[in-house]
Each structure stands twice: as C-alpha cells, then as structure tokens.
Amino acid sequence: MLFFEEIDAIQNQVASCLCSDYIPETLLAAVFRLLEISDLSLPQAIALVTDNPAEALELHDRGKIAVGRRADLLAVEMVNGLPQVMTTWVLGKAVFSAGNL
C-alpha cells in the first residue's frame, strides 16, 4: 500500500526506490497504482522497483533490460483490474507460466 508521504516523495523525486522485504508481490500492484495517481510513466514506475533498488545495492547485473544483464523478466496481464504475473523468466529461461510451460 502506498501512503501519502511516499507518494509525495515519489512525485517530488526524492524517493528513488520502492522495496518490500515481507510482501514483495505488493510491488507489482504499486507500479500500476502509481500510474493512476502520479505523473510517472510506466518505465519510471517500473524502475522504482527494479533498476533503482538494484543500483542502490550495487547489483549491476540486474534491474533493467540491457545487454549483459540477467534477463529476469515478468509478463504481466491485467485481470479484473489487478496485475497478474503470467510468465516469469530467470536468466532468460522461463521458470513459471500461468498456463503450461
């Protein structure tokens, strides 16, 4: 859940990361909620939970789609207004599919 203080910090560009250590699946919902309540673009909202935290932790091999990166990816579909992970790739290999692999 995003609180007013966090939204203000994001809007004023003083918060660079959104993280969760106990309910990580909320980050996906947060990305799409930010698109509704802020002026962020989709790439900016995604970077708050991917590239920015990876860079903060000096994990330079992950966080964005680029040559030399891990290729950890999610395919997301909106289902009844909520983002659902349909496929997950780790190191470029499909490891989860809502259908059949």
Helices and strands as residue ranges (DSSP letters): H 4-11, H 26-37, H 42-47, H 51-56, E 73-79, E 82-90, E 93-97
